[in-house]
Amino acid sequence: MAKKQLKIKLLPNGEIQMQTVGVKGKKCLDYVEMLKLLADVKIEKQELTNEYYEQETVEYNNVQDITFE
């Protein structure tokens, strides 16, 4: 599974730039909401990367004896 990262850059003019890495699908928007709450900012511009359009895969380990009734 890819490492999930949140990259934040503070610019001299007070602008904040944020980029998610390793976060696929609409889940990246949760990070945007988190930044809005933590930094009390409004989003002026948003660019979606290719990862936004990908589906996240989930791996399950040690799944044993599952019975559905």
C-alpha positions as CSV (number, residue, x, y, z in Angstrom):
1,M,0.0,0.0,0.0
2,A,1.3,3.4,-0.9
3,K,2.3,5.9,1.8
4,K,-0.2,8.7,2.2
5,Q,1.2,12.2,2.5
6,L,-0.1,15.7,2.9
7,K,2.4,18.3,1.6
8,I,1.8,21.9,2.8
9,K,3.7,24.9,1.5
10,L,3.5,28.3,3.1
11,L,4.3,31.1,0.7
12,P,5.7,34.5,1.6
13,N,2.4,36.2,0.6
14,G,0.5,34.2,3.2
15,E,-0.9,31.8,0.6
16,I,-1.1,28.1,1.6
17,Q,-0.6,25.4,-1.1
18,M,-1.5,21.8,-0.3
19,Q,-1.0,18.6,-2.2
20,T,-2.1,15.0,-1.3
21,V,0.1,12.1,-2.4
22,G,-0.9,8.5,-2.3
23,V,-4.6,9.4,-1.6
24,K,-6.8,8.0,-4.3
25,G,-10.3,9.0,-5.2
26,K,-12.5,11.5,-3.5
27,K,-10.8,10.7,-0.2
28,C,-8.3,13.5,-0.9
29,L,-11.1,16.0,-0.4
30,D,-11.3,15.0,3.2
31,Y,-7.8,16.3,3.6
32,V,-8.8,19.6,2.0
33,E,-11.7,19.9,4.6
34,M,-9.2,19.1,7.4
35,L,-6.9,21.9,6.3
36,K,-9.8,24.3,6.0
37,L,-10.8,23.6,9.6
38,L,-7.2,23.6,11.1
39,A,-6.0,26.7,9.3
40,D,-9.3,28.5,9.2
41,V,-8.9,29.2,5.5
42,K,-11.1,29.3,2.4
43,I,-10.2,27.5,-0.8
44,E,-9.7,29.9,-3.7
45,K,-8.4,27.4,-6.3
46,Q,-8.5,23.6,-6.5
47,E,-6.8,21.4,-9.0
48,L,-7.5,17.6,-9.1
49,T,-4.6,15.3,-9.9
50,N,-4.9,11.9,-11.7
51,E,-5.0,10.2,-8.3
52,Y,-8.5,11.7,-7.8
53,Y,-9.8,9.7,-10.7
54,E,-8.3,6.4,-9.5
55,Q,-9.9,3.9,-7.2
56,E,-8.3,3.0,-3.9
57,T,-7.6,-0.6,-3.4
58,V,-7.9,-2.2,0.0
59,E,-6.0,-5.2,1.1
60,Y,-7.2,-7.6,3.7
61,N,-4.8,-9.9,5.5
62,N,-5.6,-12.9,7.6
63,V,-9.2,-13.3,6.7
64,Q,-10.4,-16.7,7.8
65,D,-13.6,-18.6,8.3
66,I,-16.1,-15.9,7.2
67,T,-19.7,-17.2,7.1
68,F,-22.7,-15.3,5.9
69,E,-26.1,-16.5,7.0
